[in-house]
Amino acid sequence: MTQVEKMIPVKKLVWALAAAGVLGAAGGALAMRNAKLMPVADGSTQATADAAATSGGDTQVAAATTPLTSTGGATATANAAAPAATFTPPPSGMPDFAQIAAAQGPAVVNISVSGTVKTRAARAPQIDPDDPFYEFFRRFGVPGMPGGPNGGGEGGSREIRGQGSGFIVSADGVILTNAHVVQDAQEVVVKLTDRREYRAKVLGSDKSTDVAVLKIEAKNLPTVRLGATKDLRVGEWVLAIGSPFGFENSVSAGVISAKGRSLGPDESRVPFLQTDVAINPGNSGGPLFNARGEVVGINSQIYSASGGYQGLSFAIPVEVATKVRQQIEKGGKVQHAKLGVMVQEVNQGFADSFKLDRPEGALVANVEDNGPAAKAGLRSGDVILGFKGQRIVSSGDLPALVDQSLPGDKVDIDVWRSGKRETVTATLGDANEKGAKLAKGGGEADADHAKLGLTLRPLQSEERRQLGTRDGLLIQEVGDGSAAARAGVRPGDVLLAVNGTPVQSLDQVRSAVKGAEKSVALLVQRGGDKIFVPVRIG
């Protein structure tokens, strides 16, 4: 009996750790260098071919859902004898999370998806049928070979299943969730908190913003209240409700860590809300509430090395989701505006080169031929400081603001050009791809050298034709330890401009460098990309 009594707390601890998603995550937490952003739908792309791993996960969930009273009668007796808990009002200024969960929780749903996706056939080894090894590979089932897996070379299919969260925005059954939750799904089942289940129709989804709109046939459903992010402040309390690891209607709370986060070129259209709310697989598509119980975002991604929560989670602002919903309900598809530029971050080196007061704005690295920006007169070397009257602090601000507009909108753009402010007007286009692309900037210049350390030569006429440029000098060599080498300039790059001024001769380069005080901004073409590289020279 003594041994049993000692084991009871251990069982309870294991249950608690499993329910909290702690077990299995400790090892991954030690490998933060491998951490990455990932969507948090629970296994939406998991194949049934991984049956062993799936079975293990299901067993863990089943164990975790066992009632606490099953750990021992003594625990149940103690709980029954305990006096009823008294309600203590929250301190002044604190949100009433219990009230928010009670009022808004019924409008949060669990989403289960299933379907099949096609897989490509494995390529067969290029072996002559007369080769003695041909029969060996065929008999032992090498993929792609006759008699082996996918032996016909036609590919196959695999089953997918997963789950996520969503929330009801209309009493007649309109639901918002993440696009990645329902991706490739042939069947979508929505489960309400009262245990009713409905098959849902995907009205539409938008991969670039990761928003999807579903519809179930029901009436008089509970709905959430929608808020706004413009008045949301960093440090404010927020609350998430969802189904992490399948635990339906789980509540977690935290604060807004940052606003307007750009998560890279592939997701530059969304100015994410960063929070420290515990978000885990299965929370995807669930709502993020402010302290007044209004939805301000859709929980979408986490930054994790282990696959579980590690303190960084990201939500799509409700305004982005509302715009997508309106377009899908109106026409079944989503339009995105396009400016037609590639931009990169303005660091201190660029600010010194272009004589800006501070390192802010979006530096135009490339302008799409015949695009809206080109027609408006924007050019490489311009620094965009404002868009439609809103200040551009980081380069990631621009794509999000462009995406909040519509194709055909006329917008005023404030630019810094040749040491002074100018305003140009652009008519936005319709984007089939990214509206404003982020360029990968060159390396930071951290050396203090007086010269660039470049060996340059004029481009031959054939080289100019291939590159499609009239300007530029070929960088033949980059001196070891030179300022240019430390900045990331490489042999084979083509130097197109210095501080926004096109160069065609060595004298033009020398003149531009001589007139610079602290740094110069080199516009180089590398392959098919054009990027600015800041080089510190003084």
Buried (B, 14 or more C-beta within 10 A) or exposed (E): EEEEEEEEEEBBEBBEBBBBBBBBBEEBBEEEEEBEBBBBBBBBBBBEEEEEEBEEBEEBBEEBEEEEEEBBEEBBEEEEEEEEEEEEEEEEEEBEBEEBBEBBBBBBBBBBBBBBBEEEBBEBEEBEEEEEEBEEBBEEEBBBBEEBEBBEEEEEEBEBBBBBBBBBBEEEBBBBBBBBBBBBBEEBBBBBBEEEEBEBEBBBBBEBBBBBBBBBEBEEBBBBBBBBBEEBEEEBBBBBBBBBBBBBBBBBBBEBBEBBBBBEBEBBBBBBBBBBBBBBBBBBBBBBBBBEBBBBBBBBBBBBBBBBBBBBBBBBBBBBBBBBBEBBBEEEEBBBBBBBBBBBBBBBBBBBBBBBEEBBBBBBBBBBEEBBBBBBBBBBBBBBBBBBEEEBBBBBBBBBBBBBBEBEBEBEBBBBBEEEEEEBEBEBBEBEEBBBBBBEBBEBBEBEBEEBBBEBEEBEEEEBEEBEBEBBBBBEBBBEEBBBBBBBBBEEBBBBBBBBBBBBEEEBBBEBBEEBEBBBBBBBBBEEEBBBBBBBBE
